[in-house]
Amino acid sequence: FRKIENLDEYTNLRVIWLEGNGFNKIEGLEHCTNLRTLYLQENLISTIENLEALQDLDTLQLSQNSISRIENLSFAKKLQTVQLKNNYLKTTEDIAHVLECPSISCLDIQHNKIDDPTIVDVLEKMPNLRVLYLQGNDVVKKIKWYRKSMITRCKSLKYLDDRPVFPDERLRAVAWCKG
């Protein structure tokens, strides 16, 4: 297995691309305190960990790994974008930690194994959620009137899956919900 190491000389980096390296653990980034964007997609990472030193992190790309739970991100007060496409998220509990990161505005959890409709209860409580990718999960088929329901419940949503949420669509969805 490969390791992330010897990055202490790169303390001023703002962006690091470490995708497709076969890393199985996030480590060795404690000196990269100025890091804003971290690309770790297409690795073998199973746990989100060891990122506490990255206080300015605003984008975290962890798509195509083996992550089964969103965790250990509450330190990231500036985190806006979290990409976890093609991982192993399944339940509402697996994503509930996003509520400890109120600055998240873009969440990509498409093509996971999410099948619990109560996930919407978590998503609607995200105060800044503007962009959501949820397609490719079985839960989409379990949420009645999926698009209208998501637009109505996630009040700040501007983009859902493959297309924007326009103001007139939101008005129609709200009217539909009221009956």
N, C-alpha and C positions, 0 to 999 in steps of 0.2 A: 504494500500500500504506500501511496505517496503522501508526503506531508508538506504543509505550508510552513516554510521556515526561512530564516535569514532575511526577514523584512525590516529589521530594526534600523537599517540605514536609509529606509524610505519613509521617514516620519512625516514628510511634507506632501506625500501623495494625496490627491483628492479622489482619484479613481483607480481601481485595481481590477484587471481582467484575469480571472483564474478559472475560466470555464474549460471543461473537457480535459481535466488533468487526472482524474481518478482519485481525487482527495476523498477520504472517508471521514474526515473530521475538520472542523473549523478551529484553527489554532495558529498562533504565531503572528497575530495582527495587533497585539497590545501596544506596539510602538507607533502604529499608524493612526495616531489620534486626530489627524486632520482629514481622515478619509470621509468622503461624502457618498460615494457610489461604489458598491462591491458586487462584482459579477462572479458568481460561483455556480452557474448553471452547468448541467451535464457532468456532474461528479457523482460520488457515491455517499454523499452526506446524509446521515439519518437523524441528526439532532441539530437544532439551532442553538449554538452555544459559543462562549468565549468571545463575544462581541462587545462587552460592557465598556471597553476603552474607546469605542467609536461613538462618542457622544454627538457628533455632527452628522452621523449617517442619515441620509435622506432617501437612498434607493438601495434596496437589497434584492438581488436577483438570484433565486435558488430553484429555478425551474429544473425539471428533469433530474431530480435527486431521489432519495428514499425517505423523505421527511413525512412523518405520520402525525405530527403535532406542531402547531405554531406555539412557540414558547421563548422565554428569555429575551424579550424585546422591550420590556417596559422601561428600560433605561433610555431608549431612543426617542427622545422628546421631539426630534425634528424629522422622524421617519415619515415619509409621504407615500412611497411606492414600495409595495411588497409583491414580488412575483414568485408564485409557488405552483405554477402550471406543471402538470404531469408528475405528481408526487403521490403520497398515500394517505392523504387526509380523508377521513370517513365521517366523523360525527360532529355534532355541534360543539362538543367539548374540545375537539381537535382544533377548532378555529377560535374559540371563545377568547383567547388571549389577545386578540386584536383590540378588544375593548380597553385594554391597558395602554394602548397606543393611539390616543385620540387624534393625532395629527395625520394618520393614514388617510389619504384621499384616493389612492388607486390600489385595488386589491385584485390580483389575478390568481384565482384558485380553480381555473378551468381544468378539465380533464384529470380530476382526481377520482376518488371513490365515494364522494359525498352523496348520501341518500336520505338524510334526515331533514324533513321540511322545517324543523325548528331552527335550522340555521338562519332563517330569515329573522328570527327574534334577535339574533346577535347582529346581523348586518344592519337592521334598521336602527340600532342603537349607536352605530358609528357616526359621530357628529359631522365628520368632514368627508365621508365617502362620496366621491364624485364619479369614479370609474370602477365598474365591477365586471369581471369576467367569471362567469359561473357555468357557462355552457360545457357540455361534455361530461357532466355529472348526472347520475340518475335522479337526483333531487329535482332537476328541472322538470321532469315528467310528473313528479309528485306534487308540485305546486300548481294548484288550479289557476288557470289564466295567468301563467307564469309572468309574462312581460308586464301586463297591467298590474298584477299584484306587487311585483318588485318596484315598479315605478311609484306606486301609491305608498308603499311602506317605507321605502328609502327616499326620503324627501329631498335630499341634495343630489341625487343621482343625475348625472349629465350624459353618461354613456353606459350602456348595458350590452354586454357581449359583443355583437358584431355591428352595432349601430348606435348613433346618438339618440338621446332622449330630447326631443324638441318640446318647447313650451306648450304647443297645441296638443301634443300627444299626452303630456302630463295632465292637462285640463280634462281631456277625454277620459283618461284612466281614473282620475279623481271622481268625475261625474259617474262613471260606471260603478265605481266602488260604493258610492252613496246610493246607487240604485235609482 
